[in-house]
Amino acid sequence: MSTVAVGKSGALEILRDVFGYPAFRGAQAEIIDHIGSGGDALVLMPTGGGKSLCYQIPALLRPGCAIVVSPLIALMQDQVDALTQLGVKAACLNSTLDWREAQAVEQQMFAGQIDLVYIAPERLLVDRTLSMIDALYEAGKLALFAIDEAHCVSQWGHDFRPEYLQLSTLHERYPNVPRIALTATADKATQNEMLARLGLTEARVFLSSFDRPNIRYTVVEKDNAKKQLLGFLAGRKGQAGIVYCLSRKKVEETAEWLSAQGYPALPYHAGLPAPTRAANQRRFLREEGLVMCATIAFGMGIDKPDVRFVAHLDLPKSIEAYYQETGRAGRDGEPAEAWMAYGMQDVALQHARIAESGAGEGQKILESQRLTALLSYCEAPRCRRQVLLNYFAEEREPCGNCDVCIEPPELWDGTQAAQKALSAIFRTGMRFGVTHLTDVLRGKATDKIKQWNHDQLPTFGVGGDLDDHGWKSVFRQLAAAGLVHVDMAEHGALQLTDAAREVLKGQRTVQLRRPAKRKATSSSSSRSSTVVHSELSSADEVLFQLLRSWRSDTAKEQAVPAYVILHDKTLRELAEVRPTSHGMLAGITGMGSAKIEHYGAELLDLIRNEG
């Protein structure tokens, strides 16, 4: 067992004594009881919802060693360091260890000296490792299997790992060992795929609410994306954040540009040398106030609790991807922001990626439907959180914490405008993009318009009532409503779908939202540019900053990320409560017995001297 004497302690006692939390959240207690009793489970729980405890506590309750399958070799050591700080004996088995180190870990597993071992799926599935696990199983020293990031089994997901497809062998080979598969997000199709491919058809499914109430969602119409991002970042210097871009080139350009603007930023994408990627990831985790500019190659398993914002400069591929990426903000439960700029070019690029993929026709249709759902989210005139959670089959009231709730858009009967736009698409042969179609509607006799004789069309000049910005908004909303398809094979040409006929024939009305009034970037984000935490008095704020400085020094000494020592939330509570004894420290969230033993005297001295 761990260095903290667990003995026959129950789950709640372990939660309080080892992890320093007063009570379980949501379904945690039920999941832990189910796994602890030998059952299998699929757990879908949002990032920051406490998934890890669902296998870590059963690992301490059950005899033997728990094996955690994780694709995140670069992050395993940080996970092990975090558990070690809590007095839990943990290790990893991966390619970063030489054979002597690996052999030492294996010997500790057999000696009962390790509670949890993190292992990559490719390492798990080699004959030598399976033979070792066979011996553990026969000796009754195998506590459970935890399959983290279980959505990696989804063959058409952007985090797909081929090795995950072979993990169903765990059930066949070790039928009496409980398995728990965990992920932060999955729509119904991905849920079914996980259950089938991991051999968990008899497992109990625990589905938590996907709501992240501390995240504020904002979507803006892309105009000058860099200028808009800078407006969003006003007042956020010194905060950790992630900026997602679609291309590697844009990642590097954005990181360089942000750094020049006074926001220290690092690039991360699959084309960088592995040592550079690892170094940048390590810096982001261990230093405060850095921005990571990245493709979707970055983020899975990132345990950094104080990421204050996630910004998208390009449209993700689906609501599922968007939810997963934005979920990396605010893991500590403090206020965080999810901001995105998007335009029709983004839609065209994502459609092109689907068309060019090696997926079967059925999968391409599914991916197109997922993209359309994301467009509907972007253009919806109602609460963003409602739209987001509805996608995951959850109902809720308007949240009051998204741009639509804070500044509700004006709706108008856009049926005539839609008919004009759809007619322009049809009469130009469905071969042109938004800019050309807007010129036709607004009666701009450009050289290209004259070249195609489009100035002779009945639709030429019928759209003078809207400006370019207004027509771009109309075309985006028609795409979101499934009336228009963007064909990248025709260089972003808009094409009518079957549903457009009803609108053209006057059999269907169309409600549109007015395009957002353009604001000066300096004021557009002033309402929420500063993250609001629970207010500290000026004296408590001084102590909080001293505690952060102490934590930073301690983390550097131990070569671990600062959050592995203590979370901001714990430091804030220490500053407010100002405990004067070890007993009072035990009442602070996140102060388990091992942390009190390690740091209690230092913290009490620091608090006493400041007081």
C-alpha positions, 0 to 999 in steps of 0.5 A, a space after each residue: 500500500 501507499 506510505 500513507 497507512 491505508 490499511 482497511 480504510 474505506 474510500 472516503 477515508 482515503 479521499 480525505 487522508 491521502 488526497 485531502 478532499 472532504 467529500 466525493 463529487 458526482 458519481 465518484 463514490 458509486 464508481 469507486 465502489 463498483 470498481 472496488 467490488 470487481 465490476 467493469 465500467 466506462 466512465 465519461 466525465 468532463 475534464 477537471 471532474 475527478 476521473 483519476 480518483 475513480 481508479 486511483 482510490 480502487 487501486 489503493 483499496 484492492 490488493 496488488 498493483 493497478 495498471 494504468 494504460 495511457 498513451 501519454 508517455 511524455 506526461 507519465 512522469 508528471 502523473 507519477 510525481 503528483 501521486 508520489 507527493 501524496 504518498 502513493 507509490 507509483 511508477 511508469 514503464 515506458 521507453 524513457 526507462 533503460 532496462 535496469 530501471 524497468 527491471 527495478 519497477 517490475 521487481 517492485 510490482 511483484 514485491 507489492 511495493 507499488 500501487 499504480 504503474 502507468 504504461 503505454 499500450 504498445 509497451 503493454 502488448 509486447 510478449 515480455 510485458 504480458 508474460 510479466 502480467 500473467 505472473 502477477 495475475 497468477 499470484 493474485 497481485 493484479 488490482 485492476 486495469 484503467 484504460 485512460 483516454 479511452 476515446 483513442 480506440 475510436 478509429 476515426 477520432 483525431 486521437 486514434 491510437 491503433 494499439 488501443 484496438 488490441 486492449 480487448 485482449 485484457 478481458 480475455 486474458 485476465 477475466 477476473 480483473 476489473 477494468 475501468 475505461 475513462 474519457 472526458 468526452 464522447 458522443 453516442 457513436 464514440 461511446 458505442 465504439 469504445 464499448 464494442 472495441 474494448 470488450 466492455 459490452 457488459 460494463 456499467 456506463 457512468 455518464 456525468 454531466 458534460 457541463 463546465 459552468 466555470 468556462 465562458 464561451 464566446 464565438 466571433 465572426 472572423 475578420 482580422 483574426 490576429 487583431 481579434 485575438 489581441 483584443 481578447 487577450 487584453 488584460 490577460 498577460 501573465 495567464 496560461 493559455 492555449 491557442 489552437 490553429 489548424 496548420 503547423 505554419 500558422 502555429 509557428 507564426 502565431 507563437 512568434 507574433 504573440 511573443 513579440 506582442 508581450 505574450 510569451 508563447 511556444 509552438 507545438 505541432 507534430 512536425 517539430 523535432 520530438 525533443 523540441 516538442 517535449 521541451 516546450 510541453 515541459 516549459 508550459 507545464 512547469 512555468 507560469 504565464 506561458 501561452 502554447 500555440 498548437 495544433 490538435 497534436 497538443 493537449 490530451 492528458 494535460 493536467 495543468 489546472 490553471 489554464 485560464 483560456 483556450 482560443 481557437 483561431 480556426 474552426 475545429 472538426 466537430 463539437 466533440 473536438 471543440 468540447 475536448 479542446 476547450 475543456 483544457 481551460 479551468 480544470 481548477 474550477 476557477 473562471 476560464 474562457 473559451 474563445 473562437 473566431 471562425 469564418 466560411 474559409 474554415 468551413 471549406 477547409 474542414 469539408 476538404 479534409 473530410 473529402 480527402 480523408 481515407 474514410 468510407 462514405 458512411 464515416 464521411 457522412 458522419 463527420 460532415 454531420 458533426 461539422 454541421 453540428 459545430 456550425 449550428 453551435 457557432 451560429 445559434 441565436 440561443 445559449 451556447 451552453 444549451 446547444 453544446 450540452 444538447 449535442 451530448 443529450 443534456 437539457 439545461 436552462 440558459 447559462 448566463 455565462 456565454 456571449 449569447 446570454 450576455 448580449 442576446 443577438 437580434 433575430 430577423 425574418 431572413 427568408 427573402 435574403 436567403 432566397 436571394 442568396 440561394 438564387 445567386 448560388 443557383 444562377 451562377 452554376 454553384 461554382 463560386 464562393 462567398 466573395 463572388 456571390 456577394 459581389 453579384 448580390 450587391 451589384 459590383 461589376 468587377 472584371 470577374 463578374 463581367 467575365 462570367 456575364 454575371 452582371 446580366 443575371 436577374 439576381 445582380 444587384 438585388 442585395 443592396 440592402 445588406 453590406 458585405 459583412 451582412 451577406 457573409 453572415 447570411 451565407 454562414 448561417 445558411 451553411 449552418 442550417 444545412 441549406 448550403 454545402 461548401 465544396 473545396 474541390 471547387 475552391 470553396 464553391 457554395 452548392 445548394 442542398 436538397 433542403 434549399 428547394 423548400 426555401 426557394 419555393 417559399 415553403 419554409 421560412 428562415 430566421 437569421 441573427 443580425 451580424 454582431 456590431 463591430 467593436 473596437 478591439 480594445 473595448 470588446 473584451 473589457 467586460 471579461 478580460 480579467 478572471 475573477 476569483 473569490 475576492 481576497 483582502 489586500 493582506 490575504 492577497 500579499 500572503 497568497 503571492 508569497 505562497 505562490 513564490 514559495 511553491 514556485 521555488 519548491 517546484 524548481 528544487 524538485 523539478 516538478 510542475 508547480 501544481 504538483 506541489 499545491 494548486 492555486 485553490 489550496 494556496 488561496 484557502 491557506 491565505 484566507 484561513 491562515 491555519 496555525 496548526 497541523 490539525 487546521 492544515 488538515 481542514 484545507 482542501 488538497 492538504 492530505 497527510 503526506 503534504 502536511 508531513 512534507 510542507 506543513 512546518 514550512 507553510 505554518 512558519 510562512 503564514 505565522 511570519 506574514 501574520 
